[in-house]
């Protein structure tokens, strides 16, 4: 690393004045992680009332003792220094409410010699998802989940067509709703079209509507879903299931921006933002002739891959807590450690939808507020389910946090210094392990 650059008090005051023009939290950081200047919004959000001058960004924003990239997490400052260019990333930042997803833009500032003197970070908290248990919406903290949320934040403000690709049960409608809720069309309708099983006549009638007398049984005019989505978002779920014969009608709607009701002669203007989703491999279907190439290019401008639950296993406890609160809002349930161990070793072929069904069944079987391994099906727990007697004190039931703290302390003592291997054994990321160990030392 190059020799740290020293700044005069006058220069720091000037930089602070510039940062105060920015309404959201903004900070100037030197290449050696020292806070050079910060605006008032940053002090209000991340400050603790003391001076921020010459404190490190990772200590203030994360309460870490080492830089983020050494704690198993991405570091916006390090990435900006490496590329030498403006960058935008989604990051987990410490706030008064705990860690939250924050959209960060970094701008390198160079001196006369062309060296980066400092980097300006502008932070905008995002409501797209929560890193804490939530009664609604998306929740997660894993790297795979954050990568998806970053793409959502990129495409939401635009009019670009988004294609959501992922296995069944990964929450494609929830992601589509998040894109809509963070778009300029958020106050207009969000209309879902279930494409699976639609016949040709039903497809046209559902999508475009029909006039009275258009066919037998059409006793009144019907408004189609395209018209219902006027000014808002039209979400075509499982678009890969649309028969080839109907794809041309959909393509015509997208290319011309007009449609006609069934039995009508008047061309009507369509005004909606398109989001599509599928669990199928559309590119393979194009190659095999099962999906129109021109339609594929029309809907796949901005693809977003939704990770399977197996790819974001770190989020399992957070998802469990959130789903339990949604399934039983008037009663608080907890998961026994042995039950969590069962769920952590299960592969979840049905993803989050399957997890929700498993928990709903367990709630019905539980006689008290603790979900035990016997409340799960044999398929989930298998024959490897161990008794949780050894985890329980005969005299008292310990809080789950205390059990985790004790277990983590013992596990850490068996892998001194080998944090990567320990994280792998525990089934969590190095970043999460580092955070838990930090809390353990507090």
Secondary structure, DSSP 8 states (H G I E B T S, - for coil): --------HHHHHHHHHHHTTSSS-EEEEETTSBEEEE-HHHHHHH--SS--TT-BHHHHHH--SS-GGGTTS--HHHHHHHH-S-EEEEEEEEETTEEEEEEEEEEEEE-TTS-EEEEEEEEEE--SEESS--SSSEE--SHHHHHHHHHHHHHHTS---EEEE--TTS-HHHHHHHHHHTSTTTTS-EEEEE-TT--HHHHHHHHHEE-TTSSTT--S-EE-HHHHTTTSEEEEETGGGS-HHHHHHHHHHHHHSEE--BT----EE---EEEEEESS-HHHHHHHTSS-HHHHHHH-TEEEE---GGGGGGGHHHHHHHHHHHH-TTS--EE-HHHHHHHHH---TTHHHHHHHHHHHHHHH-SSSEE-GGGS-HHHHGGG---SGGGS-SS----HHHHHHHHHHHHHHHSTT-HHHHHHHHTS-HHHHHHHHHHHH-
